[in-house]
Every structure is written in C-alpha cells, then in structure tokens.
C-alpha cells in the first residue's frame, strides 16, 4: 500500500530571490533520493512561501523494490591463476560486491570470458529509511548566501524554526539544530495560528485556513487575476513586470491587491524616475494610461486579508510620498549641475585602479569613437554628434539621481542633456550607448548611439583583457560576455561594415597609449577566442544547427554579416525537404576538398587537361566564378551557394572519368591545382565537411 509523504522546512523569512531555486532544489533532491533508494512513488509537488519550503510526494511505496543486479568483474584470465585459484583481483571484486567467490559465474562478452556476480537484496521498509534520508536532504541543501545561528555548525539560508515530516498519518522522527519534527506548522505570521497537519493530503487546506497559500502557482494566479480585475474596473494599464511579480510572489503568503494615489505634481519628474522608485524601493506596480503615460496611482500587494485595507493603502501612500519627495529634490538639485562641472567630477571617480578614472575611460571612448567613425567614413555633422556624445556619455554618473538609482544611468543623462541644450541625437546617444543592457534588449536606434556603444564596450573588454581579466567558467564580474554580445548585436543590427579584427585593433591601439601589461598578440588571441563563443551563441539563438555553426565558423567570422548570411543560406538546405539533394552536393564538395589538400601548386595549365571531363569542370567553374564572387560581395550567400551547387554534375563526372593521382607528375599536379582552386571558392561559404547527416 502506498502513502503520501510531506516534508516542510519552516524558516525565518527567506530573501525572495532565493525562494524559487530553493523550492526546486528540494524537489530535485527528493526525486533523486527516492530514485537512488528504489522507492516507487507518484507525483512530486513543491511548495514555498517566504517562511517555508515544502514538498509532497504522492503514493510513496511502503517498501523498497527488491534488488537483483548483475555486476561484471575481471576476465577469467585475470580472475584465476594457472592452478584454478581465485586471484587477488577476483577476491577484491567479491568483497566490493558483498558476495562469496563461490557465487561467481562466467559469461562471454566480445569473445572474452568475464567473472560475473549477482547481488540480490530484499527491499527495506520505507519508514525505516526516511528519517536519515530527509535529514540529510535538508542539511545538504545549498544557497547563494548562508548563515549560522546559535551554537550550531549548520549553514543554511535562514534559521530553521519548525519541521513537519509525515509519512501518511505518522510523524517521521528526526532533529536538526535542536528542532524536532512534528505535525504542527505555522500559519500567517500575524493573522494565523499554529496548525496541526493530520495527513499530507490536508496540508494545503490546513494552511489556507490559517491564511497561508503554499501553492506558488495558485498565489501567482491570485495576484495576476486581482490586478487584471483592477485594470478592467479602472480602465488602467498596469505594467506587470515579470521580475517584480516574481519578487512580490515570494514576499507574501496570502496576497491581496490594493491601490493608492500620489500627488499629480510629482508627474513633472520624468516618469522613469517615478517608476523606478516605485518598483525598486517599494515593490509597487506603476499604473499607465493607454498611451503608456504614468498616472498618479500605484498598485501593491498586501500580505494578508482585506481587513482595514483602506488604512493599509494610506500607509503605503505616506511612504511613497516620502520616496517621491526625495526623488523630486534630487532632480531639482541635479539641474544646478552643468555638464562641464559634472565631467570635471569624473576625474575623481576611479573606474579601475589599473585602468584609471571614469574620466580616463571617457577619453578612451572618445578616441575609439573617432577611429570607428573614420573607419566607417562618417563625416560632417554626424561625426561631430558622435564626438560630442562620446565626450559627455558618462556625465550623469555624478548626479544625485543616478547615485540614488544606478539603474537610471543614461536615462537621466538624456533628460539632463536635452535640458542643457544638447542636440537631440547627442542626448539620445547618452542614454542609448548603454544598450543593449541585457539579453533581449534593444540596440541603439541611431548611428550616434551605436558608435559610442561600440566604443564603450570594446574599451571595457580590451581594457580588462589587457590587465589579465578574462572571463573563465561562470566567473564574469565585469559582465564582459554581455558587452561582447552587445557588440555582435550592434554590428549586425546596424549593418555596419566593420570587421571584428578592425575593432580589436582600434581598441588595442588606444590602450597601447597608456601601456599594456600583456602583449598585443596575446590580447588579440584572447579576443578572438572570446568573441568566437559569443558568435556561436548568437547563431544558435537564431536556430542554426550546431554543425551549421561549426561549418561557417570554420572559414572565419571577422565579417559578422557574412557569417550570419552563410548560416542563413545553409540552414534551410540541411533541415529542409531537399536535404537529400543537398547532401549529394556536400559530398561532391568534400571530395574536392579532400584531394585539394594534397595540392602543392596553384598553377593551372588547361593545355595539360587530358580528359574532356576535367576541361568541362574547369570551364564550368570559370563560367560560374564571377557570379559566385559577386553574390558573396553583396552578401547573397544563398545565390552564391546555388551557383556553386550547379557544379555538382561536372564534379561527379570529373571523378567518374579522371584519375586525379595520375602517374604523370605534371598531370597530377595540374589536376590537384584545379581542385584546390575550386575548393578555395567553396571555402568562401563554409567548411562543408563539418555538416552532420
């Protein structure tokens, strides 16, 4: 007969950002433990609130499954000596398997006889395994940050205050840090009471009666439905940001949505400031009209029922008024700061002890922006705007508003630059040069911001690489991977005709002026390896197959637009309905490439063609070549590949009618040179040998 199993860990309030991962970890550990111990079970359900992590396993078998395993040992030759006695290797195998040598038997595998042992064991009662298993499960959990309490050695996310462990209706007895298991859980901290859970099946309802909704999905659905109800009732647009919803979800145990108001005079401040203050400091959802303009209302989630909800709203309004008053003061004070004065203050802010101040970084960004503009032949007013945007791109870092809300860097810079009379394009670039700020974010909408963004990002990457800060494993404290991904997105999104190598050289040349700790050659190699992975990731995100990515990367990736076009041309052919036909084309290309590798000369003499098929292949290639090169020049890789594919019949006939490795040295060299020339054109598209069928 099967029983349900419940484990609940009661804690002091856990930081919201840790809760979901901890809940999933507990579920995974339970699943693994049951599997490792051969205990059959049904569905595993995980629950969590700020004060608890819980898991219920349905229909857990009361007894382990019996075990009957076969283990392979050493070969007969190693297991027995010439006299037929068991060797030390065989005896060691017997000990490791817990059997006597007399229980061995031989079995042939791939023509060799091996010793085998069969281990059989009767499954133990589940109830006898649970105490140690559940205790170890809890104490082995890991968290981003841990703490100790009292005199206990255990490190855990927060102090454990109660434990519930039930197998059916029976308590599973064990103790951790002085807390013994039982069946009593805690209700809502202020509105609920202690509650006795009689069986796992009653767990959710028992706690709901004490104003605790343990089901995460149910709690989230309640919050969202109440917000949507407000939207329908008030004709509001309430921006439900996913990360804010996730945080609120794990701040409350019994959610109730309410709204409040604030003084409309605060709307004179840029709405990004107000929204940031509401979201980051108060965990409020901003209210917008249909045009996306902020309204003087906010929505928040109470951890409790609806009693005295009006008083709760007024309390939240009072707190928000103080926050917005601070923001209004900072905004007014910042307008007293001129851009020139702000730039002067950057001289005193250290960017990195080995890379100088923020002002030093701005000077490098300005120099790099100028070199990029020259490389792209940008002149006139556009070049002037880029130079000015680069020179002032970080001035808002010394503003009080950005000091209070770092996430507003650039946003405030754009606002202040506009009010200081800067050109619209320059002001926008001060904001947009931080883009893309995160995965999936937009790239700068204008060329001015795009160039300054490239300069900022390559300065950061080259600067860090130059002093030996190169991301390894999961460590990337300076977000260099994100910066590199941003460069890839900008070059492709803005269709900039600039190779990665050229960008490396610009960055290195500017940093050489301050002196490099590492050689430029070392930095170039690291940059190439680093960007190679970023481009592979980008191509994979565009749904390119891994072998297509390998094929196009193998022939170079300096020209990102060309690399992307190569993948776009090949992907549908290897995955589409005509893949069988394309496979024949690839096989022909690979035959050419395999023999071309043996060529020692590039000289082709048509007078040495001894067979009609080799003359025909040469003429077909010469005829197609101008169109192939023109298509590649215009980034029409599908067209180039189509024309190259047209050579397949001539290639097939060639190999059917020609012995490439002819005895005549001149004929052989001429044929290899012909194949080598064709192979070089094929390699302009991809290394087709990397495709997997």
N, C-alpha and C positions, 0 to 999 in steps of 0.2 A: 504494500500500500504506500502511496506517495503522500507527502505532506508539504505545505508551503514553508519557506524559510524567510525570516525577516532579520535584517541587521540594520540598526540605526545608531549613528555616532552623533551624540549631542555635543555641541561646541559653543564657545563664545562666538560672537558674530565674526564670520569669515569675510575678508575683503571680497567684494562682488566679483572682481575679475578672476578670482581663483576658483569659484564655486563650481562652474560647469565642468571644467577639466578634472576637478577632484571627484565629482559625481561619476563621470565617465571612467575614471581610473578605478574607482571602487567596483563598478560594474565589470570592468575587464578582469580585475583580479579575482572576483568571484567566479566568473566564467572559466578562467584558467584553472583555478583551484578545483572546481568540480570536475573539469575535464581530466586534470592530472590525477585525480583520485578515483576516476572511473565511476563517478556518481551521476546517474541519469537524472535529467531534470527537464522542465518545460521552460517557458519564457522567463527572462530576467528583466525586471523593471527597476530603473534607477530613479531616485527622487532626491530633491535637495531644496533647502531654503537657506537663508543666511546663518541659521543656527543648527543645521543638521545635514548629514549625508546619510542616505538610506538606500537599501536595495532589498527587493523582494524577489525570491526565486519560486516560481510555481512548480508544484508537483515534483518535489525532490524525492528520489528513491530512498527508502529507509536502509538500504544496504548497498555496498559497493558491488559492482559487477565482478563475477569471478574472473580470474586472470589465467590465461593459458598461452604463454608466449614461447616462441622458438628463438633461440639465440645461436648464432654461428661463431664457432671458435677457430682455433688454428687448423691448418691442414693436417691430414693423417701423418705426413712425413715429419712434421714438427711436433705433433702431439705424442708420438710413440717412438721409443728407441728401437734398436735392432732386436732387442730381446722381448719386445712387446710390452714394455713397462711404460706407464704414463710419464711424460716429461714434466719438467717444472712449469713449462708454458701451459700444459693441459691442466695441471693441478691448480695453477693460478686462475685459469678460466673457470674451473669448478667452484673455487672459493668466491669469485666475483658474481657467480650466478646463484650461489646458495644451494648447490646440488652436490651429490657424490659422483665421483668419476664413473661408478658402475651404471649411472643413469645416462651416460653419453651414448650417442648413436652416430653413425657416419652417413653422410649424404653427398652425392656427387654434384658439383657445380662447375660448369665450363670445363669438364674433363678432369677435375681435381676433386679428391675426396676431402671433406672437412668434417671436423667434430661439431656436433650439434647437441644442445641441451634444451630440454623443455621444462619451463618453470610454470608450475600451476599453484595458484593460491586461492583460497576461499575469501570472498569479499567480506570486509568488516562492516559492522553496524555504522551507519552514517552518524548517528547520535554520539558515538564514541570518538569521532574524528573532528566534530565541529568546533569544540572549544579551542583546541590548539590551532586549527585552521583559521578560524575567524580572528583570533587574537593576533596571529602572525600577519594576516591580511591587513589589519588596521595598522600595526606598528611598522609595516614595510612600505606604507604609502609615502610618496614624496611630493613636495610642493615647492614653488618658486622661492618662498621665504618660510622659514620655520622659527619656532620659539620654544623655550623651555620654561617650565613653571614649577614652583615649589622646589623640592629637592630631587625631582625626578630627572632621569637621564634622557627620557624620550624627547625627541624633537618633533613637533607637529605644528600644523598651520595655526592652530589656536588651542587653548586648554580644553581637554575633554571633560564635560560636566555630567553626562549620563550616557548609558549604553543600554540598548534594547536588543536582545538576541532571542528569537523564538523559533523553535522547530515544531511546527504545529502549534499546540497549546502549551508546550513545555519550554521553560527558560533554558537556554544554553549557558551554563555557568563558566565564567572566567572573569578576570580582573585586569585592568590596565590603569596605571598611575593612581591606584587607590580607589578607582571607580569600578564597582561590581555591576555585572549585567543584571537586568531585571526585565519587567514588562511595563514599567512606568516611563512614559515620555512626557515632554513638556509642551504645553500649549503656547499660545501667543504670549510674548514676554509681559505685556501689560493687560491684555484683555482675556487671556485664557488661564487655565489651571493645569495642574498635573493630571495626566490621563492614563488609565490602565488599558493597555492593548492586550486583549484576550487571545487573539489569533492574528497571524499576518493578513488574512483576508479583511480584517476590520480596521487595519492601520489607517488607511486614508480617511475613512468616515469618522474614526475616533478623533483624529486631529482636526478634521474640518469642524467638528462640533466645538473645538477649542480655538477656532479662528486661525487655523493653520492649513493652507492648501499646499500639500507637499508635491503634487504633480506639477512639474515645471511647465509642461505644455498647457495644462489647464490654467495655470496662473497667467501665462502669457496671453492666452486667448481671452481671458477676462479683461486684462489691461487693454488689449487692442480693441475689443468689442466696445468697451466703455468709451474709449477715445473716439472711435468711429461714431458712436451714438451722439457724442457732443458735436462732432463735425456736422452730422445730419441736422441736429437740433438748431445749431447756431449758424449754419452755413459758413463754417470756418474751414480752413485748410491747415490741419495740424501736422507738422512735419515729424513723422515717426522715424527718427534716425536709428538704424539698426544697433549701433554700438551703445547708444543711450538707452534704448529699450532693453538690451541685454543687461546693462548695469542696474537699471531700475528693477528688473525682474528678480535679481538676487539681492536687492535691498529690502524687499518686503515679503511677508509671509501671507498676508491677507489684503490684497490690493483693492483700493477704491480710488477712482479717478475724480479729481475736483479741479476747478479752475479759479483763477483770481485775476485781478486787474492791476495795472500800474499807471502812473501819471503819463498821459499822452505827450507831455512836454519832453519826455526822455526820447521820443522818436526823432528829435533833432540830431541825436547822435547817430552815426552810421549803424544800420541795423545789424551788421555783422558783429559789432561790439556788444549789442544788447543780447543777441542770440548766443554768443559765446559765453557771456556772463551767466545767462540763464542755464545753459547746458552744462558748462564745466563746473560752475560753483554750486548751483542749486539743483541740478538734475531735473530741470523743467523742460517741457516741450513748448517751443515757441508756436504762436498762432499767426497764420498769414492769411491774406485775402486771396482771391482767385488770381490776382496778378503777381503773387509772390511777395507782396509788401507786408511788412510786420505790422500787426495790430497790437493795441495796448492790453493784451491778455496773455496769460500763460496757463499751461496745464501741468499738473503734477499728480503723483500717485501717493496716496496715504497708506501707511502700513496699519490698517485697522478697519473698523466698520464705519458707518456713516453718521454715527452719533456726533453731534456738535461739529458737523463738517464745515459750517459757516465760520466758526471760530478758528478752525484749522486754516481755512482759506485766508482769513485776515492775518493770521500769524505769518503765513508764507508771504503775503503782500508786504508786510512790515520788513521782513528780512530782505526781500528783493529790492525794496525801495532803498535800503542802505547800500546794497551792492551797486545799483544803478547810479546812485548819487556819487559813489566813488569813481565809477567809470566816467560820469559827466565831468567831474573835477579833473581827472587825468586828461581827458580830451581837451578841456579848456586850457590846461597848463601846457600841453604839447604844442598848441598853436602859438605860444610865445617863443618856441624854439625854431630858429631859422635852419635851413638845410646846411648852410656853411658851418654854423656853430655845431650842429649835430655831427657833421663829418669830422670836425676837429676832435670831438669827444671819442671818435672811433680809434684815435691814436693811443688811447689809454686802455683799451679793451684787448686783452690777449686772446688771440684766436687759437694759437697753439704755441707752446714755448719754443718749438723748433721752426715754426713757420711764421712767427711774428704776430703782429696785431691784426685786428679786423681791418684797420686802415691799410696795412700791407696787403692783405688779401684783396681789398677793393682795387688797389693799384695794379695787382696782377690781373684781376678780372678785366680791368680797363685795357691793359696791354694785350691780353689774349683776344678780347672782343675786336680790337683794332686789326689784329693779324687775321682773324677769321673773316672780317669784313673785306679786307684786301684780297684774301684768297677767293672769296665769292664775288669779287668785283662789285662790291656795294659802294656807291659813291653819293655825293651830294647831301641833301637833307637827311636821307635815310641813314647815312654813315654818321652824321652829326647826332642824330637821335640815339643811335646805338652807343656812341661815345659818352653822351650825357647820362643815359640810363645806367651804363656800367659804372660811371663815376659816383652816382648817388644811390646805387641799388641797395645799400645796407644802412642808409642814414636813419631809418626809423627804429633800428635796434636800440638806440639810446633813448627812445621816447618812453614816457611813463606807461603808456597804454600797452606797448609791447612787453615792457618789463612785467606788468601785471598779467597779461595774456600773451605768452610767447607764440601761441598758435595764430595770432593776428599779424605776425611779421609779414610784410609785403602788402597786406590788405590795408593796414594803416598807412604804410608808405605811399600807396597810390592816392589815398584820400588827402594826405598832407601835401603831396607833390602837386596835386591839382590845385589845392587852395593856395599854394605858393607860386602858382602861375606857370608851372612846367607844361610843356607840350603834352597833349593827350596821349600820344604814343609813348612818350618817356614815362609818364606817370603809370600807365598800364604795365609797362615793362618792369617797373619796380615791384609790382605785385606778381606778374606772370613769370618772372625769371626763377621763382621757386618751383614752378610746375615742371613736370608732374611731381606732386608732393608725395604720392603714394601709388601703389599698384592700381591701375584702372583710372587714375586721374587724367584730366585733360592736359595736353601740351599747350604751350603758349599760342595764343590765337594770331599774334602778329610776329613779323620777322624780327622786330626790335627785341622783344622779349625772348624769342627763341635763341638769338645770338648771345645775349647776355646770360641766358640759362646755360647754354653750352659752355661758355667761358667759366662760369661759376663752378659747374660740375667737373669739368676737366681739370680745373685748378685744384679742386679738392682731391680728386683721385691721384693726379700726378704728385701733388704735394705730399700726400700720405705715403704713396709708393716710394717717393724719393727719400723718406726717412725710415723706411722699413716697415711701415704699417700696411700690411697686405692681408686681406681677409683670409682666414683659414677655418675650415669646418663651418660651424654655425656662428663663429665669432665675427661680428662686423659692427663694432661700436660706433663707427663714423658713417654708417649707412652707405658705404661705397657701392654695394651692389645696386641699391636703389638709384644712386646717382648715375651709374653706368647704364642701367635700364632706361633711365630718363634720356640719356644721350642718344641711345638707339631709337627711342620713340620719336624724339625731335628730328633727328636726321631723316628718318623715314616719313614722318607725318608732314614735315615742311618741304620734303623732296629736295633737300639740299645736296648739291653736287660736291660733296667733300668726303674724301676717304678717311677712314679711321686713322690710318697711319699719318696723314697730314695733320689731323687733330692732335695726335700724340706729340708730333714734332713741335707744334706750336706751344703746347703746354710745357714740354721739356725745355724748350728754348727760353721761355720766360722764367722758369725756375732755376735754370743754369745761372742766371744773373745773380742769384743770392748764394749760389754754391750748392752742389749736390753731395749728399753723403754716400750715395751709391752711383755707380756708373750709369750713363745714359743707356747703354746697351742692356744692362740688367733691367732697368725700368721698362724699356721697350718690350722686352720678352715677357715680363710680368703683366704688362698692359695687354699684350696680345692674348695671352692665356686667359686673363680675366675677362676680357670682352668676348672671347670665343664662347665661354659658358653663357654669358648674358644673351648672345645672339641665338645660341642653340635653344635657350629657354623661350626666347621671343618666337622663334619659328615653331616650336612645339605648341605654344599658346595659340598660334594661327592654325592649329590642327594638322600640321605637317607630320608625316610619319617619321619615326626615328631614323630609318635608313635613308629617307629622302634628305633629312637634315644632314646626316653624315656625308651623303653624296655631294651636296652642294657646298658644304663647309670645306670639304677636302680640296677644292680647287681655289680656295681663298674667299675671304669675306670682307676685304677692305672696303669695297663698294657695297654698302648695305642694300641700296635699292636693287642692284643687280642680283645680290644674293637672295633677296625676297622674291624677285621675279623668277629666278631659277627654280626655287621651291614651288612657286605657284604653277609653273609650267609642267613640272614633273609629277606633282602630287595627284592630279586627276588621272594621269595615264597609268600610274601603278595601282590605283584604287578603283578605277572606273570599269565600265563594261568591256572596253577594248584592251584590257591589261594583257590578254594572251598575245595579241598582235604586237603590243609594245615590248613584251618580253623577248620576242624574236629580234626586234630592233636592238635591244640592250645586249643580247647575246652576240649580235654582229659587231656592235661597238666594242665589246670586251675582247672578242677575237682579235680585232685590230689592235687594241691596247696591249694585249699580252705579247704579241710579236713586235710591236713598235718599241717596246722596252729594250729590245736587243739591237736596235739601230745604233750605229756608231758614226754615221754621217747624215747630214741633212740635204745633201745634194741629190737632185732627181734628174735623170737623163732619159727623156722619153724615147731616145733612139735605142735604148737598151731593153725596151719592152719586147719580150719575145712572144707573148700571148695576147690575143685580142681582148681577153677579159681584163688584163691589167691595164691596157690602154683605155678600155671603156670605163673602168673605175676612176682612173686618173682624170679623164675628160669630164666625167660626171661631177667629180669633186671640184675641179677648176670652174666648171659652169655654175655650181651651186654656191661656191665660196663667197662671192661678193654679196649675195643676198643674205647669207648667214651672218657675215660681219656687220652688214648694215642693220639687220634686225637686232643684233646684240647691242650695237651702238645706241639704238632707240629703245632699249630695254624691252624689246618684243621677244622674250625668250621662247614663248610658245611658237612663234613664227620661225625662229632660228632652229628650234628642235624639230619642227615639222620638215624643214628643208634638209636637215641632216638625216632625218629618218628616211627621206627619199633615196638615200644612198644604199639602203639595205639590200635591194635586189642586186646591185652591182657588187656589193661586198660579198654576198653569198656566192654569186657566180665566180668571183675572183678566187675565193678559197676552194671552190669546186674544181677550177681549171688551172690553178697555179700552185706549184711547189715553191713556197716562199724561200725556204732554206736550200736554194739551188747549189749544186756543186761549184758552179762558176762564181767566184768571189765577187766579181763586178755586178753580175745579175742579182745575186743575193743581197748585196749592199744597196742596190738601187730599189729593190722591192721593199726592203726594210725602211729605207728613207721615205718611200711613198706612204707606207702605213704610218710612219712616225708623223708625217705632216698632217695626215687625216686625223690621227689621234690627238694632235695638239688642238685642232679645231673642236673635236668632241669634248676635250677637257675645258674648253671655254664655257661649257654649260655645266658639267658635273663629272664626278668620278663614278661612272655607272656600275663599276664593279662592286660598289658598296650597297647596291639595292638588293633586298632580300625577297625571294619569291616563295 
